[in-house]
Amino acid sequence: MSQPNPRIPMLSVEDARKAAAQVEISEQVAELNIFRVLLNHPILAKRLNDLLMTLLFRGKLDARLRELVIMRIGWVTGSDYEWTQHWRIARELGLPEEDLLAVRDWRGSDRFSNADRAVLAATDETLEKGAISPETWALCRHHLGGSEELLELTTAIGAWRLISSLLQSVDIPLEEGVTSWPPDGRMPGSDSA
């Protein structure tokens, strides 16, 4: 699969680091292709970075649940970059490969807890209808606990849906040397199992 050329120029790593330093984004983040594009607009990059870093590292939502949500969004929206980046993150967090692959068809899998199923249903409903149904909201409230977790769940679904749209609309490529659609190269709509 050939890599797309971003519709907005990707800054060099050096220029991205300089732009990131001006708005207090870490060098590690600045080196990611998504931020090498976003840093063409440093203030926007900073705001998105702050939101994502809050959800990733300072949030109340369980990391497993968050990563299942992100992987599901990556799969449903066909975002190779999102799936690929969060495959690595989820594996580093200890999520089993089988669970990540099962988000492809989570309703037909026995790998998920009731809490997992509630957040995956919330994700699908938001992607399909723009909102979480009252029934699924009640399940999420039961399994997640308080208002902070529910707000983070809703925000995480919206944030990574936004990121998926951005990645695909701007044609942001995977980082050099990164393998597409881990672990098996299967992508949405493919006939391979």
HELIX and SHEET records of a PDB file:
HELIX    1   1 VAL A   13  GLN A   22  1                                  10    
HELIX    2   2 GLU A   27  ALA A   30  1                                   4    
HELIX    3   3 ASN A   33  LEU A   38  1                                   6    
HELIX    4   4 PRO A   42  PHE A   57  1                                  16    
HELIX    5   5 ALA A   63  THR A   77  1                                  15    
HELIX    6   6 ASP A   80  GLU A   92  1                                  13    
HELIX    7   7 GLU A   97  ALA A  102  1                                   6    
HELIX    8   8 VAL A  103  GLY A  108  5                                   6    
HELIX    9   9 ASN A  114  LYS A  129  1                                  16    
HELIX   10  10 PRO A  134  LEU A  144  1                                  11    
HELIX   11  11 SER A  147  VAL A  170  1                                  24    
END                                                                             
